[in-house]
């Protein structure tokens, strides 16, 4: 959960989503669990933030980088 929150709030391995800081990222991960598809779906529904192209795929690569 911490790794998801840190990556979602912004890291060097992918473009961050403007307007998503640590608090917002923590709330999203807490509410939706470690499911990036569900988290991105919720962000898209809000319509307040622009998600960079290929964010989900790049997120997975960043997650693997932190794991290994």
N, C-alpha and C positions, 0 to 999 in steps of 0.2 A: 504494500500500500504506500509506503514511503517513497519507494523508487518511482512508482506511477505518478505520485504527487510532484516529485522533483522534476521529472521529465516534462510533465504537463505544464508546470509553471515556467519552464524555460531552461534549456541546457544548450551546450555548445554543439550537440550532434544533430539538431534540427531547428528549423525556423519556429519561433514561438508564436502562439496565438496572441495577438495584441489584446490587452485587457484582461488576460488570465494571469493573475499573480498566485502566490503561494496559498493564500486563504481561499480563493475561489477554486483553485485546483484541488485543495484538500477537501472542500465541500463536495465537489463533483465526484471525487474518488470515494469519499465516505458514503455518499448517497447511491452510487452506481456500482461500487465494487471495482475490481480490477478488470473491467470490460471496456476497452477503448472504443469499441463500436457504439456501445450504449452512451458513453460519455460524449462522443462527438455528435451523436444523434440529439442529445439534450442541448448541446451548444448550438447546433443548427436550428433547433426549434425556437430558441430564444431570439435568434436573428440579430444579435448585438455584436457578434464577433466574426471576423473573416478568418476562415481556416485555410492555411496554405495548401497548395496542391500537393497530393501524395503524402499528406500528413500522417495518415494511419500507417502506411507502409514504412515511412521513415521513423515513426514512433516505435514500431516493432524492432527495427534495427538498433535504435538507441537503447531500448530495453535489453536486447541481447548483449550489447556492448557493456552495459553496467553489470549484467549477470556474470559475464565471463571475462 
